[in-house]
Amino acid sequence: MLLLLRSPEQSFMAHDEGYYAQQARWMFETGDWITVPWWGEPVYDRTIGVQWLIATAYTLFGVSEGVARLPSTLACLFSVVLTYEIGRRCINPPIGWLGAAILIATPVWIQAGRLATQDIPLVCVELLGIWALLMAEEHQQQRFYWGILAGSTFGLGFLIKGFMAILPVVALTPYLLVEHRRHRHLTNPGLYIGGLLGVIPIAIWLGKSMAVYDLLPIQQLFGKLFYLSETVYFEAGPFYYLWNIPANAFPWPLFALGGLAIAIRDHSQQRRLLWIGYPVALLLELSLFKTRTWYYPLQLLPFNALLAAFCLNHLTQLYIGKLKTRRWIPGLLSYGMLSLGSLLIIAGIVAAGFPQLISQSDIRIYGGLGIVGGLGLAAPGVVYLRDRGGRLPESKNLWQFSWLLGPSLVIAALGVTGLWGNYNPEVKTELQQPAIAAVLENHPIHFVFADETTWSARQDTVLLAFYTPQVGQAVSTLSELPSQNYAWVSPDDTPKITPEFRSVGSVKDWRLVQAP
């Protein structure tokens, strides 16, 4: 439901959402499903899996933002189901249900589930492989077939996000090696057959690509890997994820730390090297990799949710008095959230009611968001005060639900207001100018920019390409435009426009002109 709550006004986040959506559109329009295209040139710095998914969606439902985001949305929903399945097999069904609910109430997870990018489909494939391993343990007679499914997910993950698919395989190594005597995965021939089957689509794609472009696909794929391994984005230090993950997924990473501490001491839990060791190992790998971004840790969030559910379940037992020690902890946490929620409500009232005190545009929207989020965050404290620490029969479920309320309300408000989902409204608004809209509706539009590499990195170029209904060719000079044709001219090239060119209008410093 939270994935579906959105403003009717939608627009892409240019990088990387608009980039993949436009690549898939070119694949859909040209019928070339082998080349990774950008303005008619092959660009093999990324693999092609998510573009295939988006282009398939275009084939079924037409080209639009919502359709481009559909593969991620479906992968997000399926990942929630897989999180429950993994949780109930590794721990127990109640923890599985609670973990799935926490994942849905994780802000950055729902935001990524609305984006036409690689990340959520990759997580879905990784969870599918882990679930298949657990099914092979549970159903020994069919372990060969479940092994095929588990093994094939590596190839699927590589098609979606290239060499990033190696990291989860490495993170699974402790579980596969240390617990081998119990599960015997490494002696399951289905696992290796599945691995070979998963590589077949990669081999076909690269083989057909190399038949046309020689060694370019291999050179660019490995070149991007070496570039990312040596590049630091956002000046992020080695401790980037220690603050980034709690900030983007608040409050669940804090619960997950508590769950990790409890689970390490609880030796009755099985498969701990899977649901505890796997995310810890994966976090270590991501931290060692020099490129650090907000979306790499999305792979950790399903297990973060399960660990948080393990902690919240333990706290609930303290809350209702089943565990005699440390009964003060749930009360302290509840009052802490009540205080934090109250501060947010006050700040929201000030921002919404007295916007002149804060010189920032759209501050009323953020003020309303603060009020809604504050009310939700205060819910655990309100419940605790209401029944005085677990004395009412329904208190257990109500107190657990109250922790989900705050993040869920914030996610819903971000979707309804368009703060999530409508990332670049200015471009779409300016394209609706009558003179520009009439030309775009009836004519193909070329693009004029001298340096394709530079302009492919600009947000405006990516967005204009997608929102132009009929995209023509990219040319480097105005003189290359066919007579009477229309073109978007880049800001660097607008000084070169001569009086013979008819100016139609402008969008974000780009000029729409008609050649003489």
C-alpha positions, 0 to 999 in steps of 0.5 A: 500500500505504501508503494502505491501512495503517490502524487499524480505528478511524477518525474524521474530522478535523472541519475540513474533512473532517467538514464535506465528508462531512456536506454530501455526506451531506445531498446524498445524503439529500435528493437536492438536488445543487445546493445546498451545504447546512449545516443546511438553509441554502445555504452557497456559500462553497465550490464543490461538486465534492468534495461531488459526488464523496463523495455519488457514493461514498455512492450506490455504497457507503453512508455511512461514513468510508472511503467519504467518503475514497475519492475522495481515495484514488483521486485520490492513487493516480492522481496518483502515476501521472500524476507518473511519466508527467510525469517520464518525458516531461520527464526520463526513465523512471527519474526518473519511477519514482523520482519516483513512489516519492518521492511515495508516501514523502512523509508529508504527501502520504499523510496528505492522501490519507487525508482527505475534502477538496478538496486531493488531487482538485485536484492530480490534476486539475492533473496531468491537465491538464499530462499532457494538454499533454505528450501534445499535444506528443508526439502532434501528430495528436491534439493537438486532442483532448488540448487539449480534455482539458487545457482542460477541467481548469480547469473541473473544478479550479474545481468542486473548489476554486473560485478556487484553480484559477486559480493553476496556470494562472498558474504555467503561463504561462511554459511556455506563452508562452516555449516556444510556438514548440516546442509551439504549445499557444496555437494549439491550438483544442482548448485553448479548446474544452476550456476552454468545455466545462469551464465548462459544468458550473459555469454549470449549477450556478451557474445553477440555484443562482441560480434558487433563491437569486438572487445569494447563490451569487455573493456568497458565492463572491467574498466568501470569495475576498476574505476569504481574500486579506486573512486570515492563518491561524496567524499565518503570515509570508511565509516560512511555506512555507520551513519548513512544506514541509520539515517536512511532507515531510522529507527530500524538499524538501532533495533537491528544492533540490539537484535544482533547482540541478543542473537549472538548470545542466544545459541538456540538459534539455527542458521545464524551464519546466514541471517546474522553472518551474511549481512555482517560480512556484506557490510564489511565488503561494502565498507572496504569498497572505495565507492560508497553510495546510499543505495549499496546498503539496500542489500542489507535491509531485509536482514536489518529488518529481521534483526530489528524484528528479533529485537522488537519481539524481545523488547515486547516480552520485556514490555508485557512482563514475561521477562523479569529483568530490564523491564525499564528498557521498553519504557525508556525507549517509549518515552524517548520516542515520545520526546522525539515525536513531540519535538518534531511536532513543535518544529512542524507547527513552527515551519507550517504556521510561521513560514516567514521565520524560515527563509526556504521555499516549500517549508510548509510541506516539510512542516506538515511532514514534521507534524505527521512524522512526529505524531507517528513517532510519539505513538509508542510513548502514548501507548505506554502511558495509556496502559502503564507498561503492558497491563492491558490484554491487547498491549503487546500487539498495539505496542509493536504496531505503534513502532511501525506507525511513525515510519509508515506515516512519514513514507505515506506523506512523502509519497502523497506530497510528491517529495518522493516520486516527483524529483524534477518537476521543473523540466516537465512543467516547462515542457508544457509551454504551448509553443514547445508542446505543439512542436514536441507533439508533431515533430522529432527533435534532434539534440545539439551538443559538442561533447556527448560524454559530458552532456550524458552526465547532465541531468537536463540532458537525460530528462529532456531525452526521455520527456521528448516524445520523438527523439532524433539524432545527436549532432555536434554542431548546428550546421549538421541539422537537416533543413527545417528540422527542430533541435534542443540546443545545449547551453554551451551551444546556444551562443552559436545560434544565428538569426536564421534559426527560429527560436521556439522556447527554452527549458532549463537553459536549453533552447528549442530551435528550428533550422532554416 
